[in-house]
Amino acid sequence: MIDSRLLIFLKSADKLSFSEAAKELLLTQPAVSFQIKKLEDYFGIPLFYREKNRISLTEAGEILFRQAKKILSCYEEAERAIGQISGIVQGRMMVGASTTMGEYILPKILGDFEGRYPDVKTLLEIGNSDRILNGVLSRYLDVGILAEEVKNRELHQEKIIEDELVLITSSKHPLAGKKKISLQDLEGQRFIAREKGSGTRKEIESHLKKAGIDPQKLRTTMWLGSSEAVKGAVEGGLGISILSRWAIQKEVRLGTLREVPIQGVRMIRDFKLIYYKGKEFSHAMGVFLKFLKEYDWSRLCRK
């Protein structure tokens, strides 16, 4: 029902990049550019300034951006009202998740959800915590799932699942054979960290400070942009790291990574659902939120 050109325009306007919009929407860049050109032909005025590798909204583009969000909201209101009468769950959802949740947990949940409600289409945006929070604040994303506390009174926050950050080494690392290590054992070890803006990195630094370790004094040799990159570096013997237990289940089973407890230190955090207070969701989004809150999390450990 929703005009796909408006979705493409909104994504392009939010990202200020046709290539990024294409990547998120699983389209080619020429397809995105073509649909934007069709919109510009329809209105008879450019919607974007195009300067080398950059785009920005024209005055007309700014107006359409504001109005398109209202149009999208009207579509959602219609879907919600009709869905409540018909009992049919269909439509689309815009969900954002921080890297750990988006890569290791949410895809399995969405698979179960879409198995039950095949007419729902989900656009899942995965990025570091700062990126997802900005998506929620700009109202581009319906909801976000983050592992850090968000200080914004306009946002509703609700715990959905607990996570534990754990120290990992390669199977051949000198620390791998130890049942437990002390905080002093970390000194001098090559440490691999996530990039700035990562919720995992912020949580690790917070927990280490509480345990009496200055994160700045760790011998950090790499800053990487994903948990997959961190795991690969640790498996390759380039250092040790701290990651979510959710992210390392497969490698621990295969024996390529080892989890080594730190004496007297447990790094527990909560994944939280965030969205604007009082937000009116589409019928599909409302059904998904109920599904998520009632989900049997033990299913993830059995897969």
N, C-alpha and C positions, 0 to 999 in steps of 0.2 A: 504493500500500500504506500509506503513512504517513497517519495521521489529520490531515486538513487543519486541524481545530480546534486540535490541539496546535501546529501550525506558526504559526497565527494568534495563539494565546496567547503562544508564545515570542517572537514578533516584537513583540507589544504590550508584553510584560513587559520586553523588552530596550530598547525605545524609550521606554517609559512614555508612550505617545501612540497612541491609536487611529488618528488621522489619518496619522501618520507610518508606522504599520504598514500601513495601507491603501495608501499611496503606494508603499511598497517591494514589496508583494505584488500590485500592480496590481488592487486591489479598491476598492470604495467604502467609505467610513467606516461607513455603515449596515450593510453586509455584515459588516464586522469586529465591530461592536458586537453584531450578532445572534448571531454564532458564540460570542462571549464569554458572552453571556447564556445560550445553550444549555448551555455548560459549567457555568456557575454554577447553572443549574437542575438539571443532572445531579448535581452534588456537593451541592446544597442549601445553599450558603453563598457569599457574595460573594468574588470573587478579587481585586477592585480596589476601592480607595477612589476615589470620584469627587468631586472638589472643583472647581467652576467649570471652568476649562480645563485642570486637571491631574488625573492619575491616579497612584496608587501601589499597590503590592502589599499586600494584607492578609496576615495570618499564613498563611492557607490558600493564598493566591497564591504566597507564598514557597516553601511546601512543594511545590506543584505545579510551580513553576519548576524546582526542583532535580530532581524526579522526571521531569519531561517531558524534560529533557536526557538523563537516563539511558535513557529509553524510546527517544528518537531515536537514541541510540548503539546500542541493541539492534537497531533496524531496520536501521541501517547495517551492523552485523556480519552480520546475516542476508543482506542484499543482497550483501555482499562474498563470503560463502561460497558462496551459490547461483550468483552470477555467475561465479565461478571454475570451477564445475562445468559450467554451461550454455554459457558463452561469450557470453551475452547481456549487453549493457551497457545498463542502465537505472537510473533513480533520480533523485535530485536532488543538486545541489551548491550550497553557499553560498560564494560567492567575493566578496572585497572588493578594491577597487583604488583607489589614489589617483587624483585627477582626470585627470591626463594619460594614465595607462595605461587608466583606465576609459572615457574618452571617445574616445580616438583610436587605441588599439591593440587592446585586449582584445575589443571587439565583433566585429572582423573575424576574430580567432582563434576566438572562440566560434561564429561563423557557420560556419566551416570544420569545427569539431568537431561541432556539432549536425547538419551536413550528413552527416557520417559516422555519427553515433550519435543518430538522431532521437528515441529514447526517453529521452534524458537531459534533464532540466529544470534550468535554471540560474537561481538567484536571484543577481543581480549587484548588489552594493552599491557605489556610487561616493561618495567623500567625500574630505576632506583627509586627510593622513597620520595625524593624531592620531585621527581618527574610526575609520579602518580598523584601526589598531593596537589601539585599545580593543576593537573587534569581535573581533579574534583573541584578545586576552588574556582576554576574557569567554567565549571558546569559542563565541560565537554564529556566527562565521565559521569555515569549515573552513580557509581560507588567505587570505592577503592579499598584494598585490603593491604594494610601496612603492619609492620612489626614495631613501630616506634610510637611514642606518645605524641599526639598532635595538640599543640596549644592554640586552639581556635574555638571560641565559645559558640560559633555558628554551626559547628560540625557535631554531629552525633557520632559517638565512638562506642563500639560494642565488641567485647572479646568473643572470638569464635573458636580459637584453639591455642594451646600452649606449645611453645617450641623451646628447645635447649641448644645452646651453642656449645660446641665441643672442640677440643684440640685434636688435630689430625696430623699424622705423619705418613710417610711412605712405609711400606712393609719392611724395607731394608734400613730405615733410619735407626740410629743408635737408641733413640727413645722408644721405638716401637715395641720393644720387648718388656717394657716396664709396666707394672700393674698400676702404679701411680707416680706422678712426678710432683716436685715442689715448684713454687713460683721461681725459686732461684735457678731451677733447671732451664728456664726460658732464657735466661741471660746469655747473650752471645750466640744464640741460635738465629739462623737466617729466618726471617718472618715474612710471609706473603700476605698482603692486606688487600681488601676491596678498595674501590675507588672512592673519592670524596663524593658525598651525597648518598652513599649506600646506607640503608638502615642497619644492615648487619654490621658494618664498620662502626657506626655510631654506638650500637649496643655493646659491641666488644670493648670499645674504648671506655664506655661508662662502667662496665663490670670490672675491667682491669683497674681502673682508678679506685673503685670501692675496695678492691682486694689489696691496694697499696702499690700498684705498679703504674708508673708513668708510661703511657703508650708511646710517647715521643722517644723514650729511651730504649725501646725495642729495636733490634737490628733489622729494620724493615728494608728489604732489598727489592721488592716489587709491589706495585699497586695495580691490580687488575680489575677489569670491568664486569666480570661475571663469576659466579661460583664455579661454573664449568672450567673457566680458565685457571682459577685458583686450584681446583682439584688436579688439573693436568700438570700444573707446575709442581705441586706436592708429590704427585705420583712419579714425576721425573726426577725427584731428589733435589729440587731447587730450594727447599726450605720446608718449614712447618706453617700451619695456619689454624684459624678457628673458623668453623662454619656451622650452619644449622645441621642438626642430626637428620632432618628430612632430606637434606641435599646429598648425604653420603651413604644412604642405605645400600644402594647397588654395589658401590666400590668396596664397602666393608664386607658384604656377602661374598664378593669375588676375591677378597684378600689383597687388593691393590692399595687400600688405605687402612690405617689402623687408628682407632679412637683411643686416646690416652687421657685418663682422668687427671685433673689437677687437684692435689691435696687441699681440701678445705674450700674449694671454689666451685660453685654451680652457677652457670649463666643462663637463667630462665627469662624468657620474654613471652609476650602474648601477641598473636596476630589479631588485629582489630579491623572490624568493618567500619568504614567511615563514609558519611554522606551528610548533606545539608539537613539540618533539623527542619521537620515539616515538609520535606520534599515529597512531591506527589509522583509515585512511580508508575510506569506502565504496568498492565496486568501481568505480562510475562516477568518483569523484574520483581514484582511483588511475590509471585509464585516462587521465583528463584530464591529470594531472601528467606522465605519460609523453609524451603528445601535445604538451604545452607545451614540454617540454625538447628534443624532437626537431623542433620546428616550423621550417619554412623561412621565416626572417624576411624574406627578399627578396620574398616574396609580398606583403607589405604595401606595398612601394614600387611594385609593379606595378599596384596597384588604384587 
